Amino acid sequence: MASTIYDEIFETNYNYIISVIQKNEMFGYLQSDGKELVTPIYEEAFDVFDFALEPLEDVN
């Protein structure tokens, strides 16, 4: 399957989100239940993630 610009956007943003989550875990920003990060950059990452998915949803 050929790579599209959407694939590249998705991969770039996915890698960014993973790095944000890893940094948050490293610095202990996970809450005790392990499900929610308390730092604002986590929310920002998922805003970027949602933006990356929008073109994919339009295509499908």
Biotite code that builds the C-alpha atoms (Angstrom):
import biotite.structure as struc

atoms = struc.array([
    struc.Atom([0.000, 0.000, 0.000], chain_id="A", res_id=1, res_name="MET", atom_name="CA", element="C"),
    struc.Atom([1.382, 3.356, -1.007], chain_id="A", res_id=2, res_name="ALA", atom_name="CA", element="C"),
    struc.Atom([2.181, 5.859, 1.699], chain_id="A", res_id=3, res_name="SER", atom_name="CA", element="C"),
    struc.Atom([0.057, 8.995, 1.567], chain_id="A", res_id=4, res_name="THR", atom_name="CA", element="C"),
    struc.Atom([0.466, 12.395, 3.165], chain_id="A", res_id=5, res_name="ILE", atom_name="CA", element="C"),
    struc.Atom([-2.184, 11.311, 5.661], chain_id="A", res_id=6, res_name="TYR", atom_name="CA", element="C"),
    struc.Atom([-0.098, 8.305, 6.649], chain_id="A", res_id=7, res_name="ASP", atom_name="CA", element="C"),
    struc.Atom([2.889, 10.574, 7.186], chain_id="A", res_id=8, res_name="GLU", atom_name="CA", element="C"),
    struc.Atom([0.888, 13.064, 9.251], chain_id="A", res_id=9, res_name="ILE", atom_name="CA", element="C"),
    struc.Atom([-0.568, 10.259, 11.344], chain_id="A", res_id=10, res_name="PHE", atom_name="CA", element="C"),
    struc.Atom([2.815, 8.629, 11.934], chain_id="A", res_id=11, res_name="GLU", atom_name="CA", element="C"),
    struc.Atom([4.465, 11.936, 12.849], chain_id="A", res_id=12, res_name="THR", atom_name="CA", element="C"),
    struc.Atom([1.741, 12.821, 15.344], chain_id="A", res_id=13, res_name="ASN", atom_name="CA", element="C"),
    struc.Atom([1.567, 9.302, 16.731], chain_id="A", res_id=14, res_name="TYR", atom_name="CA", element="C"),
    struc.Atom([5.309, 9.346, 17.403], chain_id="A", res_id=15, res_name="ASN", atom_name="CA", element="C"),
    struc.Atom([4.943, 12.749, 19.081], chain_id="A", res_id=16, res_name="TYR", atom_name="CA", element="C"),
    struc.Atom([2.181, 11.464, 21.350], chain_id="A", res_id=17, res_name="ILE", atom_name="CA", element="C"),
    struc.Atom([4.209, 8.403, 22.326], chain_id="A", res_id=18, res_name="ILE", atom_name="CA", element="C"),
    struc.Atom([7.199, 10.595, 23.193], chain_id="A", res_id=19, res_name="SER", atom_name="CA", element="C"),
    struc.Atom([4.992, 12.891, 25.298], chain_id="A", res_id=20, res_name="VAL", atom_name="CA", element="C"),
    struc.Atom([3.528, 9.935, 27.178], chain_id="A", res_id=21, res_name="ILE", atom_name="CA", element="C"),
    struc.Atom([6.976, 8.454, 27.773], chain_id="A", res_id=22, res_name="GLN", atom_name="CA", element="C"),
    struc.Atom([8.295, 11.775, 29.093], chain_id="A", res_id=23, res_name="LYS", atom_name="CA", element="C"),
    struc.Atom([5.315, 12.122, 31.405], chain_id="A", res_id=24, res_name="ASN", atom_name="CA", element="C"),
    struc.Atom([5.793, 8.626, 32.746], chain_id="A", res_id=25, res_name="GLU", atom_name="CA", element="C"),
    struc.Atom([9.489, 9.275, 33.213], chain_id="A", res_id=26, res_name="MET", atom_name="CA", element="C"),
    struc.Atom([8.822, 12.383, 35.291], chain_id="A", res_id=27, res_name="PHE", atom_name="CA", element="C"),
    struc.Atom([6.060, 10.771, 37.319], chain_id="A", res_id=28, res_name="GLY", atom_name="CA", element="C"),
    struc.Atom([3.098, 12.737, 36.005], chain_id="A", res_id=29, res_name="TYR", atom_name="CA", element="C"),
    struc.Atom([0.871, 9.681, 35.857], chain_id="A", res_id=30, res_name="LEU", atom_name="CA", element="C"),
    struc.Atom([-1.838, 9.583, 38.483], chain_id="A", res_id=31, res_name="GLN", atom_name="CA", element="C"),
    struc.Atom([-1.945, 6.611, 40.811], chain_id="A", res_id=32, res_name="SER", atom_name="CA", element="C"),
    struc.Atom([-4.565, 4.811, 38.711], chain_id="A", res_id=33, res_name="ASP", atom_name="CA", element="C"),
    struc.Atom([-2.184, 5.012, 35.756], chain_id="A", res_id=34, res_name="GLY", atom_name="CA", element="C"),
    struc.Atom([-4.952, 6.122, 33.406], chain_id="A", res_id=35, res_name="LYS", atom_name="CA", element="C"),
    struc.Atom([-4.740, 9.902, 33.368], chain_id="A", res_id=36, res_name="GLU", atom_name="CA", element="C"),
    struc.Atom([-1.810, 12.258, 33.041], chain_id="A", res_id=37, res_name="LEU", atom_name="CA", element="C"),
    struc.Atom([-2.028, 15.493, 34.960], chain_id="A", res_id=38, res_name="VAL", atom_name="CA", element="C"),
    struc.Atom([0.121, 17.651, 32.733], chain_id="A", res_id=39, res_name="THR", atom_name="CA", element="C"),
    struc.Atom([-1.440, 19.930, 30.089], chain_id="A", res_id=40, res_name="PRO", atom_name="CA", element="C"),
    struc.Atom([0.917, 18.762, 27.325], chain_id="A", res_id=41, res_name="ILE", atom_name="CA", element="C"),
    struc.Atom([-0.876, 15.413, 27.357], chain_id="A", res_id=42, res_name="TYR", atom_name="CA", element="C"),
    struc.Atom([-4.135, 17.111, 26.357], chain_id="A", res_id=43, res_name="GLU", atom_name="CA", element="C"),
    struc.Atom([-2.273, 19.122, 23.741], chain_id="A", res_id=44, res_name="GLU", atom_name="CA", element="C"),
    struc.Atom([-0.866, 15.935, 22.240], chain_id="A", res_id=45, res_name="ALA", atom_name="CA", element="C"),
    struc.Atom([-4.314, 14.466, 21.809], chain_id="A", res_id=46, res_name="PHE", atom_name="CA", element="C"),
    struc.Atom([-5.584, 17.668, 20.218], chain_id="A", res_id=47, res_name="ASP", atom_name="CA", element="C"),
    struc.Atom([-2.833, 17.174, 17.633], chain_id="A", res_id=48, res_name="VAL", atom_name="CA", element="C"),
    struc.Atom([-3.784, 13.522, 17.344], chain_id="A", res_id=49, res_name="PHE", atom_name="CA", element="C"),
    struc.Atom([-7.441, 14.388, 16.691], chain_id="A", res_id=50, res_name="ASP", atom_name="CA", element="C"),
    struc.Atom([-6.349, 16.883, 14.050], chain_id="A", res_id=51, res_name="PHE", atom_name="CA", element="C"),
    struc.Atom([-4.266, 14.196, 12.362], chain_id="A", res_id=52, res_name="ALA", atom_name="CA", element="C"),
    struc.Atom([-7.267, 11.875, 12.176], chain_id="A", res_id=53, res_name="LEU", atom_name="CA", element="C"),
    struc.Atom([-9.631, 14.427, 10.610], chain_id="A", res_id=54, res_name="GLU", atom_name="CA", element="C"),
    struc.Atom([-8.333, 14.029, 7.039], chain_id="A", res_id=55, res_name="PRO", atom_name="CA", element="C"),
    struc.Atom([-8.468, 10.240, 7.389], chain_id="A", res_id=56, res_name="LEU", atom_name="CA", element="C"),
    struc.Atom([-12.108, 10.402, 8.456], chain_id="A", res_id=57, res_name="GLU", atom_name="CA", element="C"),
    struc.Atom([-12.934, 12.645, 5.494], chain_id="A", res_id=58, res_name="ASP", atom_name="CA", element="C"),
    struc.Atom([-11.376, 10.178, 3.065], chain_id="A", res_id=59, res_name="VAL", atom_name="CA", element="C"),
    struc.Atom([-13.221, 7.220, 4.533], chain_id="A", res_id=60, res_name="ASN", atom_name="CA", element="C"),
])
